[in-house]
Amino acid sequence: MILKERTKPEELVILQALQPRMELEEKDGQYLWTLEKGYEGEVQFDQWFTKHRVESLIINDLLLEVNGTLFQIDSFVITQDRLHLFEVKNLEGDYYLDGEKFKTVAGKETKNPLHQLSRAESLLKQLLKELGFYIPLEPHLVFINPEFALLQAPLKSPIILPNQLNRFMSNMNRVSSKLTSKHTKLAEVLLSLHIKKSPFTKIPGYDFDMLRKGVICSFCGEFVESFGQKRFVCSHCGRGDSIESLVLQSLNSFQILFPDRKVTTTAIYEWSNGDLPKKSIRRVLKNNLLVSGECKSTYYE
């Protein structure tokens, strides 16, 4: 049973909304790519983990704190006799371990994911001890991308390579599991300790005036250049959609980037660079949000 579904990270959502509207610095563009790649791998992991048949409780994307130190868990699985800590990586290409160093075959050193897993395992064990739970914890480092290879992989390690995924899942499904109130209590406690907003965000500064205004095609991500009365056809990808969907898409990006600003017809009109008719904007906002205020002071929540 999945108790906490995976959601797209807030930083990724914001950066994706910013990308077409401002020139991201190289470091911000690289960070966006890293977030996208990581999230893509975690979604692939979730699809693979649907093959897990035994009784369990699954919690995704946990951000926890112990003794003032934050740590993240990609997936945490509670079964009868053990806890599974999963760290998921979506790397591709050939890598090898050089002692404690993790390198590409070209010799470039990158962060060693085993260190990240070991850190999360250590901190989680401390937290579980403080909470009074003494179920054995088993860490796993999953390389989900089929194009990844670890040359000269160690014989005994928590690493699960792409060609080992099916065998690993078969072994997990062979172990019977019957959960009790103890397991449910652990899950409830961890969910209550989850930190919803990370204090360490890497979002570049921006404001309303500096961002490019306009309507973005939800299919190809390019700015829409021409509109009909009720529909549009994107000149870049040839896909079409309704004006209503464009208003909703513009509303969504506005709320993502400016959560503290009031949603008004004028605000969405300006955000769309005047390309969407105010009458359509007003109708869509009224049909999808609650109306507050009166006349010129009307806004939507």
Buried (B, 14 or more C-beta within 10 A) or exposed (E): EBBBEBEBBBBBBBBBBBBBBEEBEEEBEEBBEEBBBBBEBBBBBBEBBEEBEBBBBBBBBBBBEBEEEEBBBBBBBBBBEEBBBBBBBBBBEBBBBEEEEBBEEEEEEEEBBBEBBBEBBBBBBBBBEEBEBEBEBBBBBBBBBEEBBBEEBEEEEBBBBBEBBEEBBEEBEEEEBEBEEEBBEBBEBBEEBBEEEEEEEEEBEBEEEEBEBBBBBBEEEBBBEEBEEEEBBBEEEEEEBBBBBBBBBBBEBBBBBBEEEBBBBBBBBEBBEEBBBEEBBBBBBEEEBEEEEEEEEBBBE
